[in-house]
Amino acid sequence: MKTMTCKQLGGACELSFSAATFEEMIALSKQHGMEMFQKGDAPHLEAMQAIKKLMDSPEAMERYFNEKRALFESLPSE
């Protein structure tokens, strides 16, 4: 298991997620993002806008995910 914060994943807070794989980590992050979206949390909405802007460029989005995956892989296992 590895732990990352919402902020490390491109979000807006220090909530921690623990997962065995990067894909599981992204799923937890997305679930949290949806909860924050439903609450109308302004900092998270801003972070989502930044990621949405990346989606306009497949290359930028791929770079973003590759950076987050590399960060996940570099973390120690718990």
mmCIF file of the N, C-alpha and C atoms, coordinates in Angstrom:
data_MODEL
# 
_entry.id   MODEL 
# 
loop_
_atom_site.group_PDB 
_atom_site.id 
_atom_site.type_symbol 
_atom_site.label_atom_id 
_atom_site.label_alt_id 
_atom_site.label_comp_id 
_atom_site.label_asym_id 
_atom_site.label_entity_id 
_atom_site.label_seq_id 
_atom_site.pdbx_PDB_ins_code 
_atom_site.Cartn_x 
_atom_site.Cartn_y 
_atom_site.Cartn_z 
_atom_site.occupancy 
_atom_site.B_iso_or_equiv 
_atom_site.pdbx_formal_charge 
_atom_site.auth_seq_id 
_atom_site.auth_comp_id 
_atom_site.auth_asym_id 
_atom_site.auth_atom_id 
_atom_site.pdbx_PDB_model_num 
ATOM 1   N N  . MET A 1 1  ? 0.844   -1.185 0.000   1.00 0.00 ? 1  MET A N  1 
ATOM 2   C CA . MET A 1 1  ? 0.000   0.000  0.000   1.00 0.00 ? 1  MET A CA 1 
ATOM 3   C C  . MET A 1 1  ? 0.884   1.241  0.000   1.00 0.00 ? 1  MET A C  1 
ATOM 4   N N  . LYS A 1 2  ? 0.401   2.245  -0.699  1.00 0.00 ? 2  LYS A N  1 
ATOM 5   C CA . LYS A 1 2  ? 1.083   3.532  -0.733  1.00 0.00 ? 2  LYS A CA 1 
ATOM 6   C C  . LYS A 1 2  ? 0.056   4.606  -0.408  1.00 0.00 ? 2  LYS A C  1 
ATOM 7   N N  . THR A 1 3  ? 0.525   5.721  0.109   1.00 0.00 ? 3  THR A N  1 
ATOM 8   C CA . THR A 1 3  ? -0.371  6.802  0.509   1.00 0.00 ? 3  THR A CA 1 
ATOM 9   C C  . THR A 1 3  ? -0.004  8.078  -0.233  1.00 0.00 ? 3  THR A C  1 
ATOM 10  N N  . MET A 1 4  ? -1.038  8.753  -0.732  1.00 0.00 ? 4  MET A N  1 
ATOM 11  C CA . MET A 1 4  ? -0.872  10.055 -1.380  1.00 0.00 ? 4  MET A CA 1 
ATOM 12  C C  . MET A 1 4  ? -1.985  10.968 -0.880  1.00 0.00 ? 4  MET A C  1 
ATOM 13  N N  . THR A 1 5  ? -1.717  12.262 -0.920  1.00 0.00 ? 5  THR A N  1 
ATOM 14  C CA . THR A 1 5  ? -2.751  13.222 -0.535  1.00 0.00 ? 5  THR A CA 1 
ATOM 15  C C  . THR A 1 5  ? -3.517  13.691 -1.772  1.00 0.00 ? 5  THR A C  1 
ATOM 16  N N  . CYS A 1 6  ? -4.655  14.247 -1.503  1.00 0.00 ? 6  CYS A N  1 
ATOM 17  C CA . CYS A 1 6  ? -5.455  14.856 -2.568  1.00 0.00 ? 6  CYS A CA 1 
ATOM 18  C C  . CYS A 1 6  ? -4.594  15.860 -3.335  1.00 0.00 ? 6  CYS A C  1 
ATOM 19  N N  . LYS A 1 7  ? -3.844  16.673 -2.598  1.00 0.00 ? 7  LYS A N  1 
ATOM 20  C CA . LYS A 1 7  ? -2.993  17.697 -3.221  1.00 0.00 ? 7  LYS A CA 1 
ATOM 21  C C  . LYS A 1 7  ? -1.941  17.078 -4.130  1.00 0.00 ? 7  LYS A C  1 
ATOM 22  N N  . GLN A 1 8  ? -1.325  15.978 -3.701  1.00 0.00 ? 8  GLN A N  1 
ATOM 23  C CA . GLN A 1 8  ? -0.312  15.311 -4.528  1.00 0.00 ? 8  GLN A CA 1 
ATOM 24  C C  . GLN A 1 8  ? -0.918  14.800 -5.833  1.00 0.00 ? 8  GLN A C  1 
ATOM 25  N N  . LEU A 1 9  ? -2.207  14.504 -5.801  1.00 0.00 ? 9  LEU A N  1 
ATOM 26  C CA . LEU A 1 9  ? -2.888  13.988 -6.982  1.00 0.00 ? 9  LEU A CA 1 
ATOM 27  C C  . LEU A 1 9  ? -3.506  15.101 -7.829  1.00 0.00 ? 9  LEU A C  1 
ATOM 28  N N  . GLY A 1 10 ? -3.240  16.349 -7.456  1.00 0.00 ? 10 GLY A N  1 
ATOM 29  C CA . GLY A 1 10 ? -3.739  17.478 -8.230  1.00 0.00 ? 10 GLY A CA 1 
ATOM 30  C C  . GLY A 1 10 ? -4.941  18.149 -7.615  1.00 0.00 ? 10 GLY A C  1 
ATOM 31  N N  . GLY A 1 11 ? -5.324  17.713 -6.429  1.00 0.00 ? 11 GLY A N  1 
ATOM 32  C CA . GLY A 1 11 ? -6.500  18.271 -5.756  1.00 0.00 ? 11 GLY A CA 1 
ATOM 33  C C  . GLY A 1 11 ? -6.159  19.466 -4.889  1.00 0.00 ? 11 GLY A C  1 
ATOM 34  N N  . ALA A 1 12 ? -6.979  19.643 -3.834  1.00 0.00 ? 12 ALA A N  1 
ATOM 35  C CA . ALA A 1 12 ? -6.876  20.883 -3.087  1.00 0.00 ? 12 ALA A CA 1 
ATOM 36  C C  . ALA A 1 12 ? -6.743  20.711 -1.574  1.00 0.00 ? 12 ALA A C  1 
ATOM 37  N N  . CYS A 1 13 ? -6.627  19.475 -1.080  1.00 0.00 ? 13 CYS A N  1 
ATOM 38  C CA . CYS A 1 13 ? -6.558  19.314 0.368   1.00 0.00 ? 13 CYS A CA 1 
ATOM 39  C C  . CYS A 1 13 ? -5.535  18.252 0.746   1.00 0.00 ? 13 CYS A C  1 
ATOM 40  N N  . GLU A 1 14 ? -5.389  18.050 2.032   1.00 0.00 ? 14 GLU A N  1 
ATOM 41  C CA . GLU A 1 14 ? -4.398  17.114 2.554   1.00 0.00 ? 14 GLU A CA 1 
ATOM 42  C C  . GLU A 1 14 ? -4.997  15.755 2.934   1.00 0.00 ? 14 GLU A C  1 
ATOM 43  N N  . LEU A 1 15 ? -6.230  15.478 2.523   1.00 0.00 ? 15 LEU A N  1 
ATOM 44  C CA . LEU A 1 15 ? -6.832  14.179 2.789   1.00 0.00 ? 15 LEU A CA 1 
ATOM 45  C C  . LEU A 1 15 ? -5.963  13.101 2.154   1.00 0.00 ? 15 LEU A C  1 
ATOM 46  N N  . SER A 1 16 ? -5.683  12.043 2.908   1.00 0.00 ? 16 SER A N  1 
ATOM 47  C CA . SER A 1 16 ? -4.814  10.968 2.423   1.00 0.00 ? 16 SER A CA 1 
ATOM 48  C C  . SER A 1 16 ? -5.626  9.800  1.886   1.00 0.00 ? 16 SER A C  1 
ATOM 49  N N  . PHE A 1 17 ? -5.095  9.190  0.848   1.00 0.00 ? 17 PHE A N  1 
ATOM 50  C CA . PHE A 1 17 ? -5.663  7.981  0.261   1.00 0.00 ? 17 PHE A CA 1 
ATOM 51  C C  . PHE A 1 17 ? -4.584  6.917  0.285   1.00 0.00 ? 17 PHE A C  1 
ATOM 52  N N  . SER A 1 18 ? -4.969  5.673  0.558   1.00 0.00 ? 18 SER A N  1 
ATOM 53  C CA . SER A 1 18 ? -4.030  4.557  0.517   1.00 0.00 ? 18 SER A CA 1 
ATOM 54  C C  . SER A 1 18 ? -4.540  3.527  -0.470  1.00 0.00 ? 18 SER A C  1 
ATOM 55  N N  . ALA A 1 19 ? -3.641  3.057  -1.325  1.00 0.00 ? 19 ALA A N  1 
ATOM 56  C CA . ALA A 1 19 ? -4.022  2.088  -2.349  1.00 0.00 ? 19 ALA A CA 1 
ATOM 57  C C  . ALA A 1 19 ? -2.818  1.242  -2.727  1.00 0.00 ? 19 ALA A C  1 
ATOM 58  N N  . ALA A 1 20 ? -3.111  0.068  -3.258  1.00 0.00 ? 20 ALA A N  1 
ATOM 59  C CA . ALA A 1 20 ? -2.055  -0.846 -3.677  1.00 0.00 ? 20 ALA A CA 1 
ATOM 60  C C  . ALA A 1 20 ? -1.546  -0.529 -5.077  1.00 0.00 ? 20 ALA A C  1 
ATOM 61  N N  . THR A 1 21 ? -2.416  0.048  -5.920  1.00 0.00 ? 21 THR A N  1 
ATOM 62  C CA . THR A 1 21 ? -2.027  0.363  -7.291  1.00 0.00 ? 21 THR A CA 1 
ATOM 63  C C  . THR A 1 21 ? -2.361  1.811  -7.615  1.00 0.00 ? 21 THR A C  1 
ATOM 64  N N  . PHE A 1 22 ? -1.720  2.314  -8.649  1.00 0.00 ? 22 PHE A N  1 
ATOM 65  C CA . PHE A 1 22 ? -1.997  3.679  -9.089  1.00 0.00 ? 22 PHE A CA 1 
ATOM 66  C C  . PHE A 1 22 ? -3.452  3.807  -9.548  1.00 0.00 ? 22 PHE A C  1 
ATOM 67  N N  . GLU A 1 23 ? -3.967  2.781  -10.208 1.00 0.00 ? 23 GLU A N  1 
ATOM 68  C CA . GLU A 1 23 ? -5.344  2.820  -10.689 1.00 0.00 ? 23 GLU A CA 1 
ATOM 69  C C  . GLU A 1 23 ? -6.333  2.923  -9.532  1.00 0.00 ? 23 GLU A C  1 
ATOM 70  N N  . GLU A 1 24 ? -6.054  2.175  -8.440  1.00 0.00 ? 24 GLU A N  1 
ATOM 71  C CA . GLU A 1 24 ? -6.904  2.270  -7.251  1.00 0.00 ? 24 GLU A CA 1 
ATOM 72  C C  . GLU A 1 24 ? -6.819  3.672  -6.648  1.00 0.00 ? 24 GLU A C  1 
ATOM 73  N N  . MET A 1 25 ? -5.612  4.231  -6.650  1.00 0.00 ? 25 MET A N  1 
ATOM 74  C CA . MET A 1 25 ? -5.406  5.573  -6.101  1.00 0.00 ? 25 MET A CA 1 
ATOM 75  C C  . MET A 1 25 ? -6.228  6.596  -6.888  1.00 0.00 ? 25 MET A C  1 
ATOM 76  N N  . ILE A 1 26 ? -6.211  6.495  -8.212  1.00 0.00 ? 26 ILE A N  1 
ATOM 77  C CA . ILE A 1 26 ? -6.977  7.421  -9.047  1.00 0.00 ? 26 ILE A CA 1 
ATOM 78  C C  . ILE A 1 26 ? -8.470  7.266  -8.785  1.00 0.00 ? 26 ILE A C  1 
ATOM 79  N N  . ALA A 1 27 ? -8.941  6.034  -8.604  1.00 0.00 ? 27 ALA A N  1 
ATOM 80  C CA . ALA A 1 27 ? -10.357 5.805  -8.320  1.00 0.00 ? 27 ALA A CA 1 
ATOM 81  C C  . ALA A 1 27 ? -10.759 6.461  -7.003  1.00 0.00 ? 27 ALA A C  1 
ATOM 82  N N  . LEU A 1 28 ? -9.916  6.343  -5.981  1.00 0.00 ? 28 LEU A N  1 
ATOM 83  C CA . LEU A 1 28 ? -10.211 6.988  -4.701  1.00 0.00 ? 28 LEU A CA 1 
ATOM 84  C C  . LEU A 1 28 ? -10.228 8.504  -4.845  1.00 0.00 ? 28 LEU A C  1 
ATOM 85  N N  . SER A 1 29 ? -9.285  9.022  -5.617  1.00 0.00 ? 29 SER A N  1 
ATOM 86  C CA . SER A 1 29 ? -9.214  10.466 -5.845  1.00 0.00 ? 29 SER A CA 1 
ATOM 87  C C  . SER A 1 29 ? -10.454 10.968 -6.585  1.00 0.00 ? 29 SER A C  1 
ATOM 88  N N  . LYS A 1 30 ? -10.891 10.222 -7.590  1.00 0.00 ? 30 LYS A N  1 
ATOM 89  C CA . LYS A 1 30 ? -12.082 10.612 -8.348  1.00 0.00 ? 30 LYS A CA 1 
ATOM 90  C C  . LYS A 1 30 ? -13.321 10.610 -7.460  1.00 0.00 ? 30 LYS A C  1 
ATOM 91  N N  . GLN A 1 31 ? -13.430 9.594  -6.604  1.00 0.00 ? 31 GLN A N  1 
ATOM 92  C CA . GLN A 1 31 ? -14.575 9.519  -5.697  1.00 0.00 ? 31 GLN A CA 1 
ATOM 93  C C  . GLN A 1 31 ? -14.597 10.733 -4.768  1.00 0.00 ? 31 GLN A C  1 
ATOM 94  N N  . HIS A 1 32 ? -13.443 11.069 -4.222  1.00 0.00 ? 32 HIS A N  1 
ATOM 95  C CA . HIS A 1 32 ? -13.329 12.244 -3.354  1.00 0.00 ? 32 HIS A CA 1 
ATOM 96  C C  . HIS A 1 32 ? -13.672 13.511 -4.140  1.00 0.00 ? 32 HIS A C  1 
ATOM 97  N N  . GLY A 1 33 ? -13.169 13.606 -5.359  1.00 0.00 ? 33 GLY A N  1 
ATOM 98  C CA . GLY A 1 33 ? -13.461 14.773 -6.194  1.00 0.00 ? 33 GLY A CA 1 
ATOM 99  C C  . GLY A 1 33 ? -14.952 14.939 -6.445  1.00 0.00 ? 33 GLY A C  1 
ATOM 100 N N  . MET A 1 34 ? -15.639 13.839 -6.679  1.00 0.00 ? 34 MET A N  1 
ATOM 101 C CA . MET A 1 34 ? -17.088 13.911 -6.904  1.00 0.00 ? 34 MET A CA 1 
ATOM 102 C C  . MET A 1 34 ? -17.813 14.386 -5.643  1.00 0.00 ? 34 MET A C  1 
ATOM 103 N N  . GLU A 1 35 ? -17.365 13.915 -4.486  1.00 0.00 ? 35 GLU A N  1 
ATOM 104 C CA . GLU A 1 35 ? -17.963 14.363 -3.223  1.00 0.00 ? 35 GLU A CA 1 
ATOM 105 C C  . GLU A 1 35 ? -17.762 15.866 -3.037  1.00 0.00 ? 35 GLU A C  1 
ATOM 106 N N  . MET A 1 36 ? -16.566 16.334 -3.323  1.00 0.00 ? 36 MET A N  1 
ATOM 107 C CA . MET A 1 36 ? -16.273 17.764 -3.174  1.00 0.00 ? 36 MET A CA 1 
ATOM 108 C C  . MET A 1 36 ? -17.042 18.590 -4.205  1.00 0.00 ? 36 MET A C  1 
ATOM 109 N N  . PHE A 1 37 ? -17.203 18.050 -5.402  1.00 0.00 ? 37 PHE A N  1 
ATOM 110 C CA . PHE A 1 37 ? -17.984 18.722 -6.445  1.00 0.00 ? 37 PHE A CA 1 
ATOM 111 C C  . PHE A 1 37 ? -19.432 18.883 -5.975  1.00 0.00 ? 37 PHE A C  1 
ATOM 112 N N  . GLN A 1 38 ? -19.995 17.818 -5.427  1.00 0.00 ? 38 GLN A N  1 
ATOM 113 C CA . GLN A 1 38 ? -21.383 17.861 -4.951  1.00 0.00 ? 38 GLN A CA 1 
ATOM 114 C C  . GLN A 1 38 ? -21.553 18.855 -3.809  1.00 0.00 ? 38 GLN A C  1 
ATOM 115 N N  . LYS A 1 39 ? -20.500 19.036 -3.009  1.00 0.00 ? 39 LYS A N  1 
ATOM 116 C CA . LYS A 1 39 ? -20.554 19.993 -1.903  1.00 0.00 ? 39 LYS A CA 1 
ATOM 117 C C  . LYS A 1 39 ? -20.284 21.419 -2.376  1.00 0.00 ? 39 LYS A C  1 
ATOM 118 N N  . GLY A 1 40 ? -19.823 21.557 -3.621  1.00 0.00 ? 40 GLY A N  1 
ATOM 119 C CA . GLY A 1 40 ? -19.491 22.882 -4.148  1.00 0.00 ? 40 GLY A CA 1 
ATOM 120 C C  . GLY A 1 40 ? -18.245 23.475 -3.514  1.00 0.00 ? 40 GLY A C  1 
ATOM 121 N N  . ASP A 1 41 ? -17.300 22.625 -3.105  1.00 0.00 ? 41 ASP A N  1 
ATOM 122 C CA . ASP A 1 41 ? -16.082 23.082 -2.455  1.00 0.00 ? 41 ASP A CA 1 
ATOM 123 C C  . ASP A 1 41 ? -15.223 23.881 -3.441  1.00 0.00 ? 41 ASP A C  1 
ATOM 124 N N  . ALA A 1 42 ? -15.087 25.176 -3.194  1.00 0.00 ? 42 ALA A N  1 
ATOM 125 C CA . ALA A 1 42 ? -14.419 26.086 -4.139  1.00 0.00 ? 42 ALA A CA 1 
ATOM 126 C C  . ALA A 1 42 ? -12.977 25.679 -4.467  1.00 0.00 ? 42 ALA A C  1 
ATOM 127 N N  . PRO A 1 43 ? -12.121 25.367 -3.486  1.00 0.00 ? 43 PRO A N  1 
ATOM 128 C CA . PRO A 1 43 ? -10.750 24.994 -3.832  1.00 0.00 ? 43 PRO A CA 1 
ATOM 129 C C  . PRO A 1 43 ? -10.690 23.743 -4.724  1.00 0.00 ? 43 PRO A C  1 
ATOM 130 N N  . HIS A 1 44 ? -11.541 22.777 -4.446  1.00 0.00 ? 44 HIS A N  1 
ATOM 131 C CA . HIS A 1 44 ? -11.557 21.571 -5.269  1.00 0.00 ? 44 HIS A CA 1 
ATOM 132 C C  . HIS A 1 44 ? -12.110 21.867 -6.666  1.00 0.00 ? 44 HIS A C  1 
ATOM 133 N N  . LEU A 1 45 ? -13.087 22.741 -6.741  1.00 0.00 ? 45 LEU A N  1 
ATOM 134 C CA . LEU A 1 45 ? -13.636 23.111 -8.055  1.00 0.00 ? 45 LEU A CA 1 
ATOM 135 C C  . LEU A 1 45 ? -12.562 23.778 -8.906  1.00 0.00 ? 45 LEU A C  1 
ATOM 136 N N  . GLU A 1 46 ? -11.736 24.608 -8.280  1.00 0.00 ? 46 GLU A N  1 
ATOM 137 C CA . GLU A 1 46 ? -10.621 25.244 -9.005  1.00 0.00 ? 46 GLU A CA 1 
ATOM 138 C C  . GLU A 1 46 ? -9.639  24.197 -9.514  1.00 0.00 ? 46 GLU A C  1 
ATOM 139 N N  . ALA A 1 47 ? -9.304  23.228 -8.655  1.00 0.00 ? 47 ALA A N  1 
ATOM 140 C CA . ALA A 1 47 ? -8.373  22.168 -9.056  1.00 0.00 ? 47 ALA A CA 1 
ATOM 141 C C  . ALA A 1 47 ? -8.959  21.362 -10.211 1.00 0.00 ? 47 ALA A C  1 
ATOM 142 N N  . MET A 1 48 ? -10.263 21.107 -10.162 1.00 0.00 ? 48 MET A N  1 
ATOM 143 C CA . MET A 1 48 ? -10.920 20.358 -11.239 1.00 0.00 ? 48 MET A CA 1 
ATOM 144 C C  . MET A 1 48 ? -10.888 21.134 -12.550 1.00 0.00 ? 48 MET A C  1 
ATOM 145 N N  . GLN A 1 49 ? -11.037 22.427 -12.474 1.00 0.00 ? 49 GLN A N  1 
ATOM 146 C CA . GLN A 1 49 ? -10.969 23.264 -13.684 1.00 0.00 ? 49 GLN A CA 1 
ATOM 147 C C  . GLN A 1 49 ? -9.585  23.165 -14.321 1.00 0.00 ? 49 GLN A C  1 
ATOM 148 N N  . ALA A 1 50 ? -8.549  23.161 -13.483 1.00 0.00 ? 50 ALA A N  1 
ATOM 149 C CA . ALA A 1 50 ? -7.182  23.061 -14.002 1.00 0.00 ? 50 ALA A CA 1 
ATOM 150 C C  . ALA A 1 50 ? -6.977  21.722 -14.713 1.00 0.00 ? 50 ALA A C  1 
ATOM 151 N N  . ILE A 1 51 ? -7.502  20.649 -14.131 1.00 0.00 ? 51 ILE A N  1 
ATOM 152 C CA . ILE A 1 51 ? -7.373  19.329 -14.762 1.00 0.00 ? 51 ILE A CA 1 
ATOM 153 C C  . ILE A 1 51 ? -8.215  19.267 -16.032 1.00 0.00 ? 51 ILE A C  1 
ATOM 154 N N  . LYS A 1 52 ? -9.397  19.869 -15.977 1.00 0.00 ? 52 LYS A N  1 
ATOM 155 C CA . LYS A 1 52 ? -10.260 19.895 -17.174 1.00 0.00 ? 52 LYS A CA 1 
ATOM 156 C C  . LYS A 1 52 ? -9.543  20.601 -18.320 1.00 0.00 ? 52 LYS A C  1 
ATOM 157 N N  . LYS A 1 53 ? -8.821  21.667 -18.006 1.00 0.00 ? 53 LYS A N  1 
ATOM 158 C CA . LYS A 1 53 ? -8.072  22.398 -19.034 1.00 0.00 ? 53 LYS A CA 1 
ATOM 159 C C  . LYS A 1 53 ? -7.000  21.500 -19.660 1.00 0.00 ? 53 LYS A C  1 
ATOM 160 N N  . LEU A 1 54 ? -6.369  20.656 -18.836 1.00 0.00 ? 54 LEU A N  1 
ATOM 161 C CA . LEU A 1 54 ? -5.372  19.719 -19.351 1.00 0.00 ? 54 LEU A CA 1 
ATOM 162 C C  . LEU A 1 54 ? -5.990  18.746 -20.350 1.00 0.00 ? 54 LEU A C  1 
ATOM 163 N N  . MET A 1 55 ? -7.250  18.422 -20.144 1.00 0.00 ? 55 MET A N  1 
ATOM 164 C CA . MET A 1 55 ? -7.926  17.458 -21.009 1.00 0.00 ? 55 MET A CA 1 
ATOM 165 C C  . MET A 1 55 ? -8.073  17.972 -22.444 1.00 0.00 ? 55 MET A C  1 
ATOM 166 N N  . ASP A 1 56 ? -7.915  19.270 -22.635 1.00 0.00 ? 56 ASP A N  1 
ATOM 167 C CA . ASP A 1 56 ? -7.979  19.834 -23.986 1.00 0.00 ? 56 ASP A CA 1 
ATOM 168 C C  . ASP A 1 56 ? -6.797  19.369 -24.839 1.00 0.00 ? 56 ASP A C  1 
ATOM 169 N N  . SER A 1 57 ? -5.740  18.945 -24.173 1.00 0.00 ? 57 SER A N  1 
ATOM 170 C CA . SER A 1 57 ? -4.546  18.484 -24.870 1.00 0.00 ? 57 SER A CA 1 
ATOM 171 C C  . SER A 1 57 ? -4.231  17.058 -24.430 1.00 0.00 ? 57 SER A C  1 
ATOM 172 N N  . PRO A 1 58 ? -4.429  16.084 -25.301 1.00 0.00 ? 58 PRO A N  1 
ATOM 173 C CA . PRO A 1 58 ? -4.108  14.699 -24.922 1.00 0.00 ? 58 PRO A CA 1 
ATOM 174 C C  . PRO A 1 58 ? -2.665  14.535 -24.446 1.00 0.00 ? 58 PRO A C  1 
ATOM 175 N N  . GLU A 1 59 ? -1.745  15.273 -25.047 1.00 0.00 ? 59 GLU A N  1 
ATOM 176 C CA . GLU A 1 59 ? -0.343  15.179 -24.651 1.00 0.00 ? 59 GLU A CA 1 
ATOM 177 C C  . GLU A 1 59 ? -0.142  15.707 -23.235 1.00 0.00 ? 59 GLU A C  1 
ATOM 178 N N  . ALA A 1 60 ? -0.775  16.830 -22.922 1.00 0.00 ? 60 ALA A N  1 
ATOM 179 C CA . ALA A 1 60 ? -0.659  17.410 -21.584 1.00 0.00 ? 60 ALA A CA 1 
ATOM 180 C C  . ALA A 1 60 ? -1.282  16.482 -20.541 1.00 0.00 ? 60 ALA A C  1 
ATOM 181 N N  . MET A 1 61 ? -2.401  15.885 -20.873 1.00 0.00 ? 61 MET A N  1 
ATOM 182 C CA . MET A 1 61 ? -3.068  14.982 -19.945 1.00 0.00 ? 61 MET A CA 1 
ATOM 183 C C  . MET A 1 61 ? -2.215  13.735 -19.711 1.00 0.00 ? 61 MET A C  1 
ATOM 184 N N  . GLU A 1 62 ? -1.614  13.222 -20.767 1.00 0.00 ? 62 GLU A N  1 
ATOM 185 C CA . GLU A 1 62 ? -0.747  12.053 -20.631 1.00 0.00 ? 62 GLU A CA 1 
ATOM 186 C C  . GLU A 1 62 ? 0.461   12.377 -19.762 1.00 0.00 ? 62 GLU A C  1 
ATOM 187 N N  . ARG A 1 63 ? 1.059   13.557 -19.972 1.00 0.00 ? 63 ARG A N  1 
ATOM 188 C CA . ARG A 1 63 ? 2.194   13.989 -19.155 1.00 0.00 ? 63 ARG A CA 1 
ATOM 189 C C  . ARG A 1 63 ? 1.796   14.071 -17.678 1.00 0.00 ? 63 ARG A C  1 
ATOM 190 N N  . TYR A 1 64 ? 0.619   14.657 -17.445 1.00 0.00 ? 64 TYR A N  1 
ATOM 191 C CA . TYR A 1 64 ? 0.106   14.811 -16.087 1.00 0.00 ? 64 TYR A CA 1 
ATOM 192 C C  . TYR A 1 64 ? -0.021  13.447 -15.404 1.00 0.00 ? 64 TYR A C  1 
ATOM 193 N N  . PHE A 1 65 ? -0.678  12.496 -16.078 1.00 0.00 ? 65 PHE A N  1 
ATOM 194 C CA . PHE A 1 65 ? -0.854  11.175 -15.491 1.00 0.00 ? 65 PHE A CA 1 
ATOM 195 C C  . PHE A 1 65 ? 0.480   10.448 -15.330 1.00 0.00 ? 65 PHE A C  1 
ATOM 196 N N  . ASN A 1 66 ? 1.387   10.613 -16.263 1.00 0.00 ? 66 ASN A N  1 
ATOM 197 C CA . ASN A 1 66 ? 2.702   9.988  -16.142 1.00 0.00 ? 66 ASN A CA 1 
ATOM 198 C C  . ASN A 1 66 ? 3.471   10.536 -14.942 1.00 0.00 ? 66 ASN A C  1 
ATOM 199 N N  . GLU A 1 67 ? 3.355   11.851 -14.698 1.00 0.00 ? 67 GLU A N  1 
ATOM 200 C CA . GLU A 1 67 ? 4.004   12.466 -13.536 1.00 0.00 ? 67 GLU A CA 1 
ATOM 201 C C  . GLU A 1 67 ? 3.408   11.935 -12.241 1.00 0.00 ? 67 GLU A C  1 
ATOM 202 N N  . LYS A 1 68 ? 2.081   11.835 -12.179 1.00 0.00 ? 68 LYS A N  1 
ATOM 203 C CA . LYS A 1 68 ? 1.414   11.334 -10.972 1.00 0.00 ? 68 LYS A CA 1 
ATOM 204 C C  . LYS A 1 68 ? 1.739   9.851  -10.760 1.00 0.00 ? 68 LYS A C  1 
ATOM 205 N N  . ARG A 1 69 ? 1.787   9.079  -11.840 1.00 0.00 ? 69 ARG A N  1 
ATOM 206 C CA . ARG A 1 69 ? 2.138   7.658  -11.727 1.00 0.00 ? 69 ARG A CA 1 
ATOM 207 C C  . ARG A 1 69 ? 3.582   7.514  -11.226 1.00 0.00 ? 69 ARG A C  1 
ATOM 208 N N  . ALA A 1 70 ? 4.491   8.321  -11.754 1.00 0.00 ? 70 ALA A N  1 
ATOM 209 C CA . ALA A 1 70 ? 5.890   8.272  -11.327 1.00 0.00 ? 70 ALA A CA 1 
ATOM 210 C C  . ALA A 1 70 ? 6.007   8.635  -9.840  1.00 0.00 ? 70 ALA A C  1 
ATOM 211 N N  . LEU A 1 71 ? 5.249   9.621  -9.403  1.00 0.00 ? 71 LEU A N  1 
ATOM 212 C CA . LEU A 1 71 ? 5.256   9.991  -7.987  1.00 0.00 ? 71 LEU A CA 1 
ATOM 213 C C  . LEU A 1 71 ? 4.763   8.820  -7.143  1.00 0.00 ? 71 LEU A C  1 
ATOM 214 N N  . PHE A 1 72 ? 3.659   8.202  -7.569  1.00 0.00 ? 72 PHE A N  1 
ATOM 215 C CA . PHE A 1 72 ? 3.118   7.055  -6.851  1.00 0.00 ? 72 PHE A CA 1 
ATOM 216 C C  . PHE A 1 72 ? 4.172   5.948  -6.762  1.00 0.00 ? 72 PHE A C  1 
ATOM 217 N N  . GLU A 1 73 ? 4.794   5.642  -7.881  1.00 0.00 ? 73 GLU A N  1 
ATOM 218 C CA . GLU A 1 73 ? 5.787   4.563  -7.926  1.00 0.00 ? 73 GLU A CA 1 
ATOM 219 C C  . GLU A 1 73 ? 6.995   4.865  -7.051  1.00 0.00 ? 73 GLU A C  1 
ATOM 220 N N  . SER A 1 74 ? 7.334   6.137  -6.886  1.00 0.00 ? 74 SER A N  1 
ATOM 221 C CA . SER A 1 74 ? 8.505   6.509  -6.103  1.00 0.00 ? 74 SER A CA 1 
ATOM 222 C C  . SER A 1 74 ? 8.263   6.454  -4.595  1.00 0.00 ? 74 SER A C  1 
ATOM 223 N N  . LEU A 1 75 ? 7.011   6.385  -4.190  1.00 0.00 ? 75 LEU A N  1 
ATOM 224 C CA . LEU A 1 75 ? 6.689   6.369  -2.757  1.00 0.00 ? 75 LEU A CA 1 
ATOM 225 C C  . LEU A 1 75 ? 7.003   5.017  -2.141  1.00 0.00 ? 75 LEU A C  1 
ATOM 226 N N  . PRO A 1 76 ? 7.394   5.021  -0.864  1.00 0.00 ? 76 PRO A N  1 
ATOM 227 C CA . PRO A 1 76 ? 7.659   3.738  -0.198  1.00 0.00 ? 76 PRO A CA 1 
ATOM 228 C C  . PRO A 1 76 ? 6.355   2.995  0.063   1.00 0.00 ? 76 PRO A C  1 
ATOM 229 N N  . SER A 1 77 ? 6.425   1.700  0.032   1.00 0.00 ? 77 SER A N  1 
ATOM 230 C CA . SER A 1 77 ? 5.273   0.885  0.393   1.00 0.00 ? 77 SER A CA 1 
ATOM 231 C C  . SER A 1 77 ? 5.150   0.842  1.906   1.00 0.00 ? 77 SER A C  1 
ATOM 232 N N  . GLU A 1 78 ? 3.924   0.789  2.348   1.00 0.00 ? 78 GLU A N  1 
ATOM 233 C CA . GLU A 1 78 ? 3.685   0.793  3.808   1.00 0.00 ? 78 GLU A CA 1 
ATOM 234 C C  . GLU A 1 78 ? 3.504   -0.610 4.320   1.00 0.00 ? 78 GLU A C  1 
# 
